[in-house]
Amino acid sequence: MPLEKFRSIEEMNAAPVRKTADAAFWRFRRHSSRYRRIVRTERPRGVFRFRSLQEAQAARRNG
């Protein structure tokens, strides 16, 4: 998608609105959904605190 620059709000309002996505976008969507189905990694939500660097690295290795 090309980048458009505007000098004023009036120019922005006069610009045509893009309504259709091109084929590359849909190819990207198919690829990303396929990737999500294949990988399926469950990540725990939230923020974790560790007492040491070794404990944090062990938690990262174990998932």
PDBQT receptor file of N, H, CA, C and O in Angstrom, charges set to zero:
ATOM      1  N   MET A   1       0.850  -1.164   0.000  1.00  0.00    +0.000 N 
ATOM      2  CA  MET A   1       0.000   0.000   0.000  1.00  0.00    +0.000 C 
ATOM      3  C   MET A   1       0.899   1.230   0.000  1.00  0.00    +0.000 C 
ATOM      4  O   MET A   1       1.772   1.349   0.859  1.00  0.00    +0.000 OA
ATOM      5  N   PRO A   2       0.707   2.130  -0.929  1.00  0.00    +0.000 N 
ATOM      6  CA  PRO A   2       1.551   3.318  -0.986  1.00  0.00    +0.000 C 
ATOM      7  C   PRO A   2       1.242   4.283   0.163  1.00  0.00    +0.000 C 
ATOM      8  O   PRO A   2       0.122   4.337   0.671  1.00  0.00    +0.000 OA
ATOM      9  N   LEU A   3       2.238   5.019   0.544  1.00  0.00    +0.000 N 
ATOM     10  H   LEU A   3       3.148   4.976   0.132  1.00  0.00    +0.000 HD
ATOM     11  CA  LEU A   3       2.102   6.004   1.604  1.00  0.00    +0.000 C 
ATOM     12  C   LEU A   3       1.632   7.316   1.006  1.00  0.00    +0.000 C 
ATOM     13  O   LEU A   3       2.161   7.764  -0.011  1.00  0.00    +0.000 OA
ATOM     14  N   GLU A   4       0.646   7.930   1.629  1.00  0.00    +0.000 N 
ATOM     15  H   GLU A   4       0.216   7.566   2.455  1.00  0.00    +0.000 HD
ATOM     16  CA  GLU A   4       0.140   9.217   1.150  1.00  0.00    +0.000 C 
ATOM     17  C   GLU A   4       0.397  10.271   2.217  1.00  0.00    +0.000 C 
ATOM     18  O   GLU A   4       0.166  10.035   3.403  1.00  0.00    +0.000 OA
ATOM     19  N   LYS A   5       0.875  11.429   1.793  1.00  0.00    +0.000 N 
ATOM     20  H   LYS A   5       1.063  11.621   0.829  1.00  0.00    +0.000 HD
ATOM     21  CA  LYS A   5       1.118  12.539   2.710  1.00  0.00    +0.000 C 
ATOM     22  C   LYS A   5       0.178  13.680   2.353  1.00  0.00    +0.000 C 
ATOM     23  O   LYS A   5      -0.061  13.959   1.179  1.00  0.00    +0.000 OA
ATOM     24  N   PHE A   6      -0.343  14.325   3.364  1.00  0.00    +0.000 N 
ATOM     25  H   PHE A   6      -0.148  14.098   4.318  1.00  0.00    +0.000 HD
ATOM     26  CA  PHE A   6      -1.279  15.423   3.166  1.00  0.00    +0.000 C 
ATOM     27  C   PHE A   6      -0.761  16.661   3.877  1.00  0.00    +0.000 C 
ATOM     28  O   PHE A   6      -0.156  16.574   4.945  1.00  0.00    +0.000 OA
ATOM     29  N   ARG A   7      -1.008  17.814   3.271  1.00  0.00    +0.000 N 
ATOM     30  H   ARG A   7      -1.501  17.885   2.403  1.00  0.00    +0.000 HD
ATOM     31  CA  ARG A   7      -0.598  19.078   3.877  1.00  0.00    +0.000 C 
ATOM     32  C   ARG A   7      -1.709  19.694   4.727  1.00  0.00    +0.000 C 
ATOM     33  O   ARG A   7      -1.449  20.552   5.571  1.00  0.00    +0.000 OA
ATOM     34  N   SER A   8      -2.938  19.256   4.503  1.00  0.00    +0.000 N 
ATOM     35  H   SER A   8      -3.149  18.559   3.817  1.00  0.00    +0.000 HD
ATOM     36  CA  SER A   8      -4.046  19.807   5.284  1.00  0.00    +0.000 C 
ATOM     37  C   SER A   8      -5.144  18.754   5.431  1.00  0.00    +0.000 C 
ATOM     38  O   SER A   8      -5.128  17.711   4.777  1.00  0.00    +0.000 OA
ATOM     39  N   ILE A   9      -6.081  19.056   6.295  1.00  0.00    +0.000 N 
ATOM     40  H   ILE A   9      -6.095  19.903   6.826  1.00  0.00    +0.000 HD
ATOM     41  CA  ILE A   9      -7.226  18.169   6.512  1.00  0.00    +0.000 C 
ATOM     42  C   ILE A   9      -8.095  18.121   5.263  1.00  0.00    +0.000 C 
ATOM     43  O   ILE A   9      -8.670  17.077   4.953  1.00  0.00    +0.000 OA
ATOM     44  N   GLU A  10      -8.198  19.220   4.551  1.00  0.00    +0.000 N 
ATOM     45  H   GLU A  10      -7.731  20.068   4.803  1.00  0.00    +0.000 HD
ATOM     46  CA  GLU A  10      -9.023  19.254   3.342  1.00  0.00    +0.000 C 
ATOM     47  C   GLU A  10      -8.482  18.294   2.283  1.00  0.00    +0.000 C 
ATOM     48  O   GLU A  10      -9.255  17.600   1.622  1.00  0.00    +0.000 OA
ATOM     49  N   GLU A  11      -7.160  18.253   2.119  1.00  0.00    +0.000 N 
ATOM     50  H   GLU A  11      -6.532  18.818   2.656  1.00  0.00    +0.000 HD
ATOM     51  CA  GLU A  11      -6.568  17.306   1.174  1.00  0.00    +0.000 C 
ATOM     52  C   GLU A  11      -6.853  15.869   1.595  1.00  0.00    +0.000 C 
ATOM     53  O   GLU A  11      -7.119  15.006   0.759  1.00  0.00    +0.000 OA
ATOM     54  N   MET A  12      -6.795  15.627   2.890  1.00  0.00    +0.000 N 
ATOM     55  H   MET A  12      -6.579  16.329   3.569  1.00  0.00    +0.000 HD
ATOM     56  CA  MET A  12      -7.043  14.282   3.389  1.00  0.00    +0.000 C 
ATOM     57  C   MET A  12      -8.491  13.867   3.136  1.00  0.00    +0.000 C 
ATOM     58  O   MET A  12      -8.751  12.730   2.744  1.00  0.00    +0.000 OA
ATOM     59  N   ASN A  13      -9.422  14.773   3.355  1.00  0.00    +0.000 N 
ATOM     60  H   ASN A  13      -9.211  15.698   3.673  1.00  0.00    +0.000 HD
ATOM     61  CA  ASN A  13     -10.832  14.455   3.131  1.00  0.00    +0.000 C 
ATOM     62  C   ASN A  13     -11.149  14.267   1.654  1.00  0.00    +0.000 C 
ATOM     63  O   ASN A  13     -12.068  13.523   1.312  1.00  0.00    +0.000 OA
ATOM     64  N   ALA A  14     -10.402  14.930   0.772  1.00  0.00    +0.000 N 
ATOM     65  H   ALA A  14      -9.655  15.534   1.049  1.00  0.00    +0.000 HD
ATOM     66  CA  ALA A  14     -10.659  14.822  -0.662  1.00  0.00    +0.000 C 
ATOM     67  C   ALA A  14     -10.065  13.557  -1.275  1.00  0.00    +0.000 C 
ATOM     68  O   ALA A  14     -10.429  13.187  -2.391  1.00  0.00    +0.000 OA
ATOM     69  N   ALA A  15      -9.167  12.896  -0.571  1.00  0.00    +0.000 N 
ATOM     70  H   ALA A  15      -8.872  13.197   0.336  1.00  0.00    +0.000 HD
ATOM     71  CA  ALA A  15      -8.513  11.701  -1.113  1.00  0.00    +0.000 C 
ATOM     72  C   ALA A  15      -9.512  10.551  -1.206  1.00  0.00    +0.000 C 
ATOM     73  O   ALA A  15     -10.365  10.402  -0.332  1.00  0.00    +0.000 OA
ATOM     74  N   PRO A  16      -9.414   9.738  -2.258  1.00  0.00    +0.000 N 
ATOM     75  CA  PRO A  16     -10.329   8.597  -2.379  1.00  0.00    +0.000 C 
ATOM     76  C   PRO A  16     -10.036   7.544  -1.309  1.00  0.00    +0.000 C 
ATOM     77  O   PRO A  16      -8.889   7.348  -0.908  1.00  0.00    +0.000 OA
ATOM     78  N   VAL A  17     -11.082   6.880  -0.862  1.00  0.00    +0.000 N 
ATOM     79  H   VAL A  17     -12.014   7.039  -1.188  1.00  0.00    +0.000 HD
ATOM     80  CA  VAL A  17     -10.956   5.847   0.161  1.00  0.00    +0.000 C 
ATOM     81  C   VAL A  17     -10.736   4.510  -0.527  1.00  0.00    +0.000 C 
ATOM     82  O   VAL A  17     -11.458   4.157  -1.459  1.00  0.00    +0.000 OA
ATOM     83  N   ARG A  18      -9.750   3.777  -0.071  1.00  0.00    +0.000 N 
ATOM     84  H   ARG A  18      -9.163   4.063   0.687  1.00  0.00    +0.000 HD
ATOM     85  CA  ARG A  18      -9.491   2.457  -0.644  1.00  0.00    +0.000 C 
ATOM     86  C   ARG A  18     -10.453   1.457  -0.017  1.00  0.00    +0.000 C 
ATOM     87  O   ARG A  18     -10.540   1.356   1.207  1.00  0.00    +0.000 OA
ATOM     88  N   LYS A  19     -11.165   0.729  -0.842  1.00  0.00    +0.000 N 
ATOM     89  H   LYS A  19     -11.095   0.810  -1.836  1.00  0.00    +0.000 HD
ATOM     90  CA  LYS A  19     -12.160  -0.197  -0.314  1.00  0.00    +0.000 C 
ATOM     91  C   LYS A  19     -11.794  -1.658  -0.513  1.00  0.00    +0.000 C 
ATOM     92  O   LYS A  19     -12.303  -2.515   0.209  1.00  0.00    +0.000 OA
ATOM     93  N   THR A  20     -10.940  -1.965  -1.456  1.00  0.00    +0.000 N 
ATOM     94  H   THR A  20     -10.527  -1.269  -2.043  1.00  0.00    +0.000 HD
ATOM     95  CA  THR A  20     -10.602  -3.361  -1.711  1.00  0.00    +0.000 C 
ATOM     96  C   THR A  20      -9.162  -3.630  -1.311  1.00  0.00    +0.000 C 
ATOM     97  O   THR A  20      -8.272  -2.812  -1.540  1.00  0.00    +0.000 OA
ATOM     98  N   ALA A  21      -8.954  -4.774  -0.717  1.00  0.00    +0.000 N 
ATOM     99  H   ALA A  21      -9.677  -5.439  -0.531  1.00  0.00    +0.000 HD
ATOM    100  CA  ALA A  21      -7.599  -5.191  -0.379  1.00  0.00    +0.000 C 
ATOM    101  C   ALA A  21      -7.035  -5.971  -1.560  1.00  0.00    +0.000 C 
ATOM    102  O   ALA A  21      -7.761  -6.698  -2.239  1.00  0.00    +0.000 OA
ATOM    103  N   ASP A  22      -5.761  -5.820  -1.795  1.00  0.00    +0.000 N 
ATOM    104  H   ASP A  22      -5.172  -5.230  -1.244  1.00  0.00    +0.000 HD
ATOM    105  CA  ASP A  22      -5.166  -6.513  -2.936  1.00  0.00    +0.000 C 
ATOM    106  C   ASP A  22      -4.876  -7.975  -2.590  1.00  0.00    +0.000 C 
ATOM    107  O   ASP A  22      -5.058  -8.405  -1.451  1.00  0.00    +0.000 OA
ATOM    108  N   ALA A  23      -4.432  -8.712  -3.574  1.00  0.00    +0.000 N 
ATOM    109  H   ALA A  23      -4.284  -8.363  -4.499  1.00  0.00    +0.000 HD
ATOM    110  CA  ALA A  23      -4.202 -10.148  -3.411  1.00  0.00    +0.000 C 
ATOM    111  C   ALA A  23      -3.107 -10.441  -2.392  1.00  0.00    +0.000 C 
ATOM    112  O   ALA A  23      -3.162 -11.460  -1.704  1.00  0.00    +0.000 OA
ATOM    113  N   ALA A  24      -2.117  -9.563  -2.286  1.00  0.00    +0.000 N 
ATOM    114  H   ALA A  24      -2.073  -8.735  -2.845  1.00  0.00    +0.000 HD
ATOM    115  CA  ALA A  24      -1.026  -9.794  -1.336  1.00  0.00    +0.000 C 
ATOM    116  C   ALA A  24      -1.539  -9.788   0.100  1.00  0.00    +0.000 C 
ATOM    117  O   ALA A  24      -1.055 -10.552   0.936  1.00  0.00    +0.000 OA
ATOM    118  N   PHE A  25      -2.509  -8.937   0.388  1.00  0.00    +0.000 N 
ATOM    119  H   PHE A  25      -2.902  -8.317  -0.291  1.00  0.00    +0.000 HD
ATOM    120  CA  PHE A  25      -3.072  -8.897   1.737  1.00  0.00    +0.000 C 
ATOM    121  C   PHE A  25      -3.750 -10.208   2.075  1.00  0.00    +0.000 C 
ATOM    122  O   PHE A  25      -3.544 -10.743   3.164  1.00  0.00    +0.000 OA
ATOM    123  N   TRP A  26      -4.556 -10.739   1.165  1.00  0.00    +0.000 N 
ATOM    124  H   TRP A  26      -4.724 -10.304   0.280  1.00  0.00    +0.000 HD
ATOM    125  CA  TRP A  26      -5.271 -11.992   1.432  1.00  0.00    +0.000 C 
ATOM    126  C   TRP A  26      -4.301 -13.166   1.507  1.00  0.00    +0.000 C 
ATOM    127  O   TRP A  26      -4.529 -14.105   2.270  1.00  0.00    +0.000 OA
ATOM    128  N   ARG A  27      -3.239 -13.126   0.739  1.00  0.00    +0.000 N 
ATOM    129  H   ARG A  27      -3.054 -12.364   0.120  1.00  0.00    +0.000 HD
ATOM    130  CA  ARG A  27      -2.212 -14.165   0.825  1.00  0.00    +0.000 C 
ATOM    131  C   ARG A  27      -1.547 -14.110   2.199  1.00  0.00    +0.000 C 
ATOM    132  O   ARG A  27      -1.288 -15.149   2.807  1.00  0.00    +0.000 OA
ATOM    133  N   PHE A  28      -1.273 -12.904   2.687  1.00  0.00    +0.000 N 
ATOM    134  H   PHE A  28      -1.483 -12.060   2.193  1.00  0.00    +0.000 HD
ATOM    135  CA  PHE A  28      -0.708 -12.747   4.026  1.00  0.00    +0.000 C 
ATOM    136  C   PHE A  28      -1.663 -13.277   5.085  1.00  0.00    +0.000 C 
ATOM    137  O   PHE A  28      -1.228 -13.945   6.023  1.00  0.00    +0.000 OA
ATOM    138  N   ARG A  29      -2.956 -12.993   4.955  1.00  0.00    +0.000 N 
ATOM    139  H   ARG A  29      -3.310 -12.450   4.193  1.00  0.00    +0.000 HD
ATOM    140  CA  ARG A  29      -3.941 -13.483   5.924  1.00  0.00    +0.000 C 
ATOM    141  C   ARG A  29      -3.981 -15.009   5.959  1.00  0.00    +0.000 C 
ATOM    142  O   ARG A  29      -4.023 -15.606   7.035  1.00  0.00    +0.000 OA
ATOM    143  N   ARG A  30      -3.967 -15.636   4.790  1.00  0.00    +0.000 N 
ATOM    144  H   ARG A  30      -3.932 -15.150   3.916  1.00  0.00    +0.000 HD
ATOM    145  CA  ARG A  30      -3.982 -17.101   4.743  1.00  0.00    +0.000 C 
ATOM    146  C   ARG A  30      -2.721 -17.674   5.372  1.00  0.00    +0.000 C 
ATOM    147  O   ARG A  30      -2.775 -18.655   6.114  1.00  0.00    +0.000 OA
ATOM    148  N   HIS A  31      -1.593 -17.056   5.071  1.00  0.00    +0.000 N 
ATOM    149  H   HIS A  31      -1.550 -16.259   4.468  1.00  0.00    +0.000 HD
ATOM    150  CA  HIS A  31      -0.322 -17.529   5.614  1.00  0.00    +0.000 C 
ATOM    151  C   HIS A  31      -0.298 -17.399   7.139  1.00  0.00    +0.000 C 
ATOM    152  O   HIS A  31       0.119 -18.331   7.827  1.00  0.00    +0.000 OA
ATOM    153  N   SER A  32      -0.732 -16.273   7.667  1.00  0.00    +0.000 N 
ATOM    154  H   SER A  32      -1.071 -15.516   7.108  1.00  0.00    +0.000 HD
ATOM    155  CA  SER A  32      -0.681 -16.071   9.113  1.00  0.00    +0.000 C 
ATOM    156  C   SER A  32      -1.672 -16.971   9.842  1.00  0.00    +0.000 C 
ATOM    157  O   SER A  32      -1.367 -17.454  10.932  1.00  0.00    +0.000 OA
ATOM    158  N   SER A  33      -2.847 -17.209   9.269  1.00  0.00    +0.000 N 
ATOM    159  H   SER A  33      -3.095 -16.816   8.383  1.00  0.00    +0.000 HD
ATOM    160  CA  SER A  33      -3.791 -18.106   9.938  1.00  0.00    +0.000 C 
ATOM    161  C   SER A  33      -3.275 -19.540   9.906  1.00  0.00    +0.000 C 
ATOM    162  O   SER A  33      -3.460 -20.285  10.868  1.00  0.00    +0.000 OA
ATOM    163  N   ARG A  34      -2.633 -19.931   8.814  1.00  0.00    +0.000 N 
ATOM    164  H   ARG A  34      -2.483 -19.326   8.033  1.00  0.00    +0.000 HD
ATOM    165  CA  ARG A  34      -2.039 -21.269   8.731  1.00  0.00    +0.000 C 
ATOM    166  C   ARG A  34      -0.927 -21.400   9.768  1.00  0.00    +0.000 C 
ATOM    167  O   ARG A  34      -0.811 -22.434  10.426  1.00  0.00    +0.000 OA
ATOM    168  N   TYR A  35      -0.122 -20.371   9.915  1.00  0.00    +0.000 N 
ATOM    169  H   TYR A  35      -0.216 -19.531   9.381  1.00  0.00    +0.000 HD
ATOM    170  CA  TYR A  35       0.962 -20.395  10.896  1.00  0.00    +0.000 C 
ATOM    171  C   TYR A  35       0.404 -20.532  12.311  1.00  0.00    +0.000 C 
ATOM    172  O   TYR A  35       0.926 -21.310  13.110  1.00  0.00    +0.000 OA
ATOM    173  N   ARG A  36      -0.651 -19.782  12.627  1.00  0.00    +0.000 N 
ATOM    174  H   ARG A  36      -1.075 -19.149  11.979  1.00  0.00    +0.000 HD
ATOM    175  CA  ARG A  36      -1.243 -19.868  13.966  1.00  0.00    +0.000 C 
ATOM    176  C   ARG A  36      -1.792 -21.254  14.249  1.00  0.00    +0.000 C 
ATOM    177  O   ARG A  36      -1.697 -21.734  15.378  1.00  0.00    +0.000 OA
ATOM    178  N   ARG A  37      -2.366 -21.908  13.245  1.00  0.00    +0.000 N 
ATOM    179  H   ARG A  37      -2.443 -21.518  12.328  1.00  0.00    +0.000 HD
ATOM    180  CA  ARG A  37      -2.885 -23.267  13.449  1.00  0.00    +0.000 C 
ATOM    181  C   ARG A  37      -1.753 -24.262  13.675  1.00  0.00    +0.000 C 
ATOM    182  O   ARG A  37      -1.905 -25.197  14.461  1.00  0.00    +0.000 OA
ATOM    183  N   ILE A  38      -0.627 -24.076  13.001  1.00  0.00    +0.000 N 
ATOM    184  H   ILE A  38      -0.504 -23.317  12.362  1.00  0.00    +0.000 HD
ATOM    185  CA  ILE A  38       0.490 -25.009  13.123  1.00  0.00    +0.000 C 
ATOM    186  C   ILE A  38       1.204 -24.841  14.461  1.00  0.00    +0.000 C 
ATOM    187  O   ILE A  38       1.504 -25.831  15.129  1.00  0.00    +0.000 OA
ATOM    188  N   VAL A  39       1.475 -23.618  14.852  1.00  0.00    +0.000 N 
ATOM    189  H   VAL A  39       1.232 -22.814  14.309  1.00  0.00    +0.000 HD
ATOM    190  CA  VAL A  39       2.318 -23.372  16.016  1.00  0.00    +0.000 C 
ATOM    191  C   VAL A  39       1.584 -23.649  17.324  1.00  0.00    +0.000 C 
ATOM    192  O   VAL A  39       2.042 -24.468  18.121  1.00  0.00    +0.000 OA
ATOM    193  N   ARG A  40       0.478 -22.997  17.555  1.00  0.00    +0.000 N 
ATOM    194  H   ARG A  40       0.106 -22.332  16.907  1.00  0.00    +0.000 HD
ATOM    195  CA  ARG A  40      -0.352 -23.204  18.747  1.00  0.00    +0.000 C 
ATOM    196  C   ARG A  40       0.431 -23.224  20.057  1.00  0.00    +0.000 C 
ATOM    197  O   ARG A  40       0.269 -24.148  20.855  1.00  0.00    +0.000 OA
ATOM    198  N   THR A  41       1.263 -22.237  20.288  1.00  0.00    +0.000 N 
ATOM    199  H   THR A  41       1.394 -21.487  19.640  1.00  0.00    +0.000 HD
ATOM    200  CA  THR A  41       1.971 -22.160  21.561  1.00  0.00    +0.000 C 
ATOM    201  C   THR A  41       1.098 -21.417  22.556  1.00  0.00    +0.000 C 
ATOM    202  O   THR A  41       0.554 -20.354  22.256  1.00  0.00    +0.000 OA
ATOM    203  N   GLU A  42       0.974 -21.976  23.714  1.00  0.00    +0.000 N 
ATOM    204  H   GLU A  42       1.415 -22.839  23.959  1.00  0.00    +0.000 HD
ATOM    205  CA  GLU A  42       0.202 -21.346  24.774  1.00  0.00    +0.000 C 
ATOM    206  C   GLU A  42       1.151 -20.541  25.645  1.00  0.00    +0.000 C 
ATOM    207  O   GLU A  42       2.056 -21.095  26.268  1.00  0.00    +0.000 OA
ATOM    208  N   ARG A  43       0.948 -19.276  25.683  1.00  0.00    +0.000 N 
ATOM    209  H   ARG A  43       0.213 -18.825  25.176  1.00  0.00    +0.000 HD
ATOM    210  CA  ARG A  43       1.766 -18.402  26.512  1.00  0.00    +0.000 C 
ATOM    211  C   ARG A  43       0.935 -17.965  27.708  1.00  0.00    +0.000 C 
ATOM    212  O   ARG A  43      -0.198 -17.514  27.543  1.00  0.00    +0.000 OA
ATOM    213  N   PRO A  44       1.487 -18.093  28.915  1.00  0.00    +0.000 N 
ATOM    214  CA  PRO A  44       0.746 -17.611  30.076  1.00  0.00    +0.000 C 
ATOM    215  C   PRO A  44       0.641 -16.090  30.040  1.00  0.00    +0.000 C 
ATOM    216  O   PRO A  44       1.584 -15.398  29.658  1.00  0.00    +0.000 OA
ATOM    217  N   ARG A  45      -0.503 -15.590  30.439  1.00  0.00    +0.000 N 
ATOM    218  H   ARG A  45      -1.270 -16.152  30.750  1.00  0.00    +0.000 HD
ATOM    219  CA  ARG A  45      -0.711 -14.149  30.433  1.00  0.00    +0.000 C 
ATOM    220  C   ARG A  45      -0.178 -13.538  31.715  1.00  0.00    +0.000 C 
ATOM    221  O   ARG A  45      -0.117 -14.199  32.752  1.00  0.00    +0.000 OA
ATOM    222  N   GLY A  46       0.201 -12.294  31.638  1.00  0.00    +0.000 N 
ATOM    223  H   GLY A  46       0.152 -11.758  30.795  1.00  0.00    +0.000 HD
ATOM    224  CA  GLY A  46       0.607 -11.573  32.825  1.00  0.00    +0.000 C 
ATOM    225  C   GLY A  46       2.095 -11.290  32.888  1.00  0.00    +0.000 C 
ATOM    226  O   GLY A  46       2.850 -11.582  31.960  1.00  0.00    +0.000 OA
ATOM    227  N   VAL A  47       2.489 -10.716  34.006  1.00  0.00    +0.000 N 
ATOM    228  H   VAL A  47       1.876 -10.479  34.760  1.00  0.00    +0.000 HD
ATOM    229  CA  VAL A  47       3.882 -10.349  34.246  1.00  0.00    +0.000 C 
ATOM    230  C   VAL A  47       4.394 -11.216  35.384  1.00  0.00    +0.000 C 
ATOM    231  O   VAL A  47       3.713 -11.394  36.394  1.00  0.00    +0.000 OA
ATOM    232  N   PHE A  48       5.590 -11.753  35.220  1.00  0.00    +0.000 N 
ATOM    233  H   PHE A  48       6.144 -11.609  34.400  1.00  0.00    +0.000 HD
ATOM    234  CA  PHE A  48       6.152 -12.634  36.232  1.00  0.00    +0.000 C 
ATOM    235  C   PHE A  48       7.399 -12.009  36.823  1.00  0.00    +0.000 C 
ATOM    236  O   PHE A  48       8.195 -11.386  36.120  1.00  0.00    +0.000 OA
ATOM    237  N   ARG A  49       7.557 -12.183  38.123  1.00  0.00    +0.000 N 
ATOM    238  H   ARG A  49       6.911 -12.689  38.694  1.00  0.00    +0.000 HD
ATOM    239  CA  ARG A  49       8.745 -11.678  38.806  1.00  0.00    +0.000 C 
ATOM    240  C   ARG A  49       9.567 -12.871  39.262  1.00  0.00    +0.000 C 
ATOM    241  O   ARG A  49       9.025 -13.864  39.747  1.00  0.00    +0.000 OA
ATOM    242  N   PHE A  50      10.865 -12.765  39.103  1.00  0.00    +0.000 N 
ATOM    243  H   PHE A  50      11.305 -11.958  38.709  1.00  0.00    +0.000 HD
ATOM    244  CA  PHE A  50      11.770 -13.836  39.489  1.00  0.00    +0.000 C 
ATOM    245  C   PHE A  50      12.799 -13.287  40.466  1.00  0.00    +0.000 C 
ATOM    246  O   PHE A  50      13.163 -12.112  40.413  1.00  0.00    +0.000 OA
ATOM    247  N   ARG A  51      13.261 -14.157  41.358  1.00  0.00    +0.000 N 
ATOM    248  H   ARG A  51      12.965 -15.111  41.401  1.00  0.00    +0.000 HD
ATOM    249  CA  ARG A  51      14.240 -13.740  42.357  1.00  0.00    +0.000 C 
ATOM    250  C   ARG A  51      15.652 -13.663  41.785  1.00  0.00    +0.000 C 
ATOM    251  O   ARG A  51      16.494 -12.930  42.305  1.00  0.00    +0.000 OA
ATOM    252  N   SER A  52      15.914 -14.416  40.719  1.00  0.00    +0.000 N 
ATOM    253  H   SER A  52      15.230 -15.011  40.297  1.00  0.00    +0.000 HD
ATOM    254  CA  SER A  52      17.261 -14.403  40.141  1.00  0.00    +0.000 C 
ATOM    255  C   SER A  52      17.172 -14.554  38.628  1.00  0.00    +0.000 C 
ATOM    256  O   SER A  52      16.133 -14.928  38.083  1.00  0.00    +0.000 OA
ATOM    257  N   LEU A  53      18.271 -14.258  37.971  1.00  0.00    +0.000 N 
ATOM    258  H   LEU A  53      19.114 -13.955  38.414  1.00  0.00    +0.000 HD
ATOM    259  CA  LEU A  53      18.347 -14.416  36.525  1.00  0.00    +0.000 C 
ATOM    260  C   LEU A  53      18.250 -15.889  36.135  1.00  0.00    +0.000 C 
ATOM    261  O   LEU A  53      17.648 -16.228  35.116  1.00  0.00    +0.000 OA
ATOM    262  N   GLN A  54      18.840 -16.756  36.943  1.00  0.00    +0.000 N 
ATOM    263  H   GLN A  54      19.328 -16.481  37.771  1.00  0.00    +0.000 HD
ATOM    264  CA  GLN A  54      18.801 -18.189  36.648  1.00  0.00    +0.000 C 
ATOM    265  C   GLN A  54      17.365 -18.715  36.691  1.00  0.00    +0.000 C 
ATOM    266  O   GLN A  54      16.975 -19.533  35.858  1.00  0.00    +0.000 OA
ATOM    267  N   GLU A  55      16.592 -18.250  37.650  1.00  0.00    +0.000 N 
ATOM    268  H   GLU A  55      16.909 -17.585  38.327  1.00  0.00    +0.000 HD
ATOM    269  CA  GLU A  55      15.192 -18.664  37.755  1.00  0.00    +0.000 C 
ATOM    270  C   GLU A  55      14.391 -18.184  36.539  1.00  0.00    +0.000 C 
ATOM    271  O   GLU A  55      13.538 -18.916  36.036  1.00  0.00    +0.000 OA
ATOM    272  N   ALA A  56      14.652 -16.984  36.072  1.00  0.00    +0.000 N 
ATOM    273  H   ALA A  56      15.345 -16.389  36.480  1.00  0.00    +0.000 HD
ATOM    274  CA  ALA A  56      13.959 -16.456  34.891  1.00  0.00    +0.000 C 
ATOM    275  C   ALA A  56      14.340 -17.234  33.640  1.00  0.00    +0.000 C 
ATOM    276  O   ALA A  56      13.479 -17.533  32.812  1.00  0.00    +0.000 OA
ATOM    277  N   GLN A  57      15.609 -17.561  33.494  1.00  0.00    +0.000 N 
ATOM    278  H   GLN A  57      16.308 -17.318  34.166  1.00  0.00    +0.000 HD
ATOM    279  CA  GLN A  57      16.043 -18.324  32.326  1.00  0.00    +0.000 C 
ATOM    280  C   GLN A  57      15.476 -19.737  32.340  1.00  0.00    +0.000 C 
ATOM    281  O   GLN A  57      15.127 -20.274  31.289  1.00  0.00    +0.000 OA
ATOM    282  N   ALA A  58      15.380 -20.346  33.520  1.00  0.00    +0.000 N 
ATOM    283  H   ALA A  58      15.663 -19.910  34.374  1.00  0.00    +0.000 HD
ATOM    284  CA  ALA A  58      14.790 -21.682  33.624  1.00  0.00    +0.000 C 
ATOM    285  C   ALA A  58      13.311 -21.643  33.251  1.00  0.00    +0.000 C 
ATOM    286  O   ALA A  58      12.817 -22.557  32.590  1.00  0.00    +0.000 OA
ATOM    287  N   ALA A  59      12.610 -20.609  33.662  1.00  0.00    +0.000 N 
ATOM    288  H   ALA A  59      13.011 -19.867  34.199  1.00  0.00    +0.000 HD
ATOM    289  CA  ALA A  59      11.194 -20.480  33.312  1.00  0.00    +0.000 C 
ATOM    290  C   ALA A  59      11.029 -20.286  31.811  1.00  0.00    +0.000 C 
ATOM    291  O   ALA A  59      10.074 -20.797  31.226  1.00  0.00    +0.000 OA
ATOM    292  N   ARG A  60      11.932 -19.567  31.189  1.00  0.00    +0.000 N 
ATOM    293  H   ARG A  60      12.707 -19.152  31.664  1.00  0.00    +0.000 HD
ATOM    294  CA  ARG A  60      11.869 -19.356  29.741  1.00  0.00    +0.000 C 
ATOM    295  C   ARG A  60      12.125 -20.665  28.990  1.00  0.00    +0.000 C 
ATOM    296  O   ARG A  60      11.457 -20.956  27.998  1.00  0.00    +0.000 OA
ATOM    297  N   ARG A  61      13.094 -21.451  29.466  1.00  0.00    +0.000 N 
ATOM    298  H   ARG A  61      13.637 -21.215  30.271  1.00  0.00    +0.000 HD
ATOM    299  CA  ARG A  61      13.405 -22.726  28.809  1.00  0.00    +0.000 C 
ATOM    300  C   ARG A  61      12.254 -23.721  28.938  1.00  0.00    +0.000 C 
ATOM    301  O   ARG A  61      11.978 -24.474  28.004  1.00  0.00    +0.000 OA
ATOM    302  N   ASN A  62      11.588 -23.728  30.079  1.00  0.00    +0.000 N 
ATOM    303  H   ASN A  62      11.813 -23.117  30.838  1.00  0.00    +0.000 HD
ATOM    304  CA  ASN A  62      10.526 -24.710  30.334  1.00  0.00    +0.000 C 
ATOM    305  C   ASN A  62       9.186 -24.307  29.745  1.00  0.00    +0.000 C 
ATOM    306  O   ASN A  62       8.223 -25.071  29.818  1.00  0.00    +0.000 OA
ATOM    307  N   GLY A  63       9.113 -23.157  29.183  1.00  0.00    +0.000 N 
ATOM    308  H   GLY A  63       9.895 -22.537  29.124  1.00  0.00    +0.000 HD
ATOM    309  CA  GLY A  63       7.878 -22.777  28.516  1.00  0.00    +0.000 C 
ATOM    310  C   GLY A  63       7.198 -21.671  29.191  1.00  0.00    +0.000 C 
ATOM    311  O   GLY A  63       6.136 -21.235  28.745  1.00  0.00    +0.000 OA
TER     312      GLY A  63
